[in-house]
């Protein structure tokens, strides 16, 4: 494949949103030591993709321009680099690409063997592509918050979103927690079907308060939404309740620091997960067993990737947005 070209989607500068995405043809990358080359079958978009474009990690990320975004991919191994032991051409896999280099929105992508896992026939490429960041973040945030305690009362905000819909399922089916979840009117039935015991429609006057309809205090809040600070949750927390903030901004880190100094029992925890291969493998296994499922908001051809990008920027996707070369 050396010297051949592939289709990809890139941007050349910070900002610009979907209109800055350009369809290009670039050389197919070659896997280096410890890497595999994948023929991409599905890419899942995550908020971090467009946040990097906006400059949230400027000037450190992206590492260079032009940049091919996307980190969560499912596909087939077509070539292996030196010292690769676990995979061979023809293997179906799901992988988390290096955030520094991206590469997902393309026909082929290079992945580290260390963050690549086998995808069984029972798990489709779109189902698997949603797992590396979103599902693993949901899992790790629940462990951080409540250790998947069987007796925990858990609130999941934005429960129909990419991370939230996994968090509801994992809290209920792995931890058997009592799960309260927030979402908009159109997704109430979906979130109930994922296992939520109580669903709060945040668009209603009653739902805006975030209090459990049954009056339960929350031991843990998996906070996947933007725009709500710790004070919105504090009245509804148990004595040692935690709010795990998955979209932390400067205010969240300041609140966390003040609480550390004052030894507050109720805590806000700014959280950014760092997935590991064994965690991705666990999520794939749970999908295979039917314990959890990936809800797909929409599927877009690579030639129309900007449509998916626009949808992700809007912040109201139901489940995962998938792009397919």
BELCORCOR-V521802 format. One line per field, one symbol per residue. burial: b if it has 24 or more other ideal C-beta (glycine too) atoms within 12 Angstrom, else e. Layout:
burial = ???
//
This chain:
burial = eeeeebbbbbbeeeeeebebbbbeebebbebeeebbbbbbbbbbbbbbbbbbbbeeeeeebbeeebbbbbbbbbbbbbbbbeebeebeeebbbbbbbbbebbbbbbbbbbbbbbbbbbbeeebbbbbbbbbbbbbbbbbbbbbbbbebeeebbbbbbbbbbbbbbbbbbbbbbbbebbbbbbbbeebbebbeebbbbbbbbbeeeebeebbbeeebbbbbbbbbbeebbbebbbebbbeebbbbbbbbeeebeebbeeeeeeeeebbbbbbbbebebebbbbbbbbbbeeebbbbbbbbbebeebbbbbbbbbebbbbbbbbbbb
//
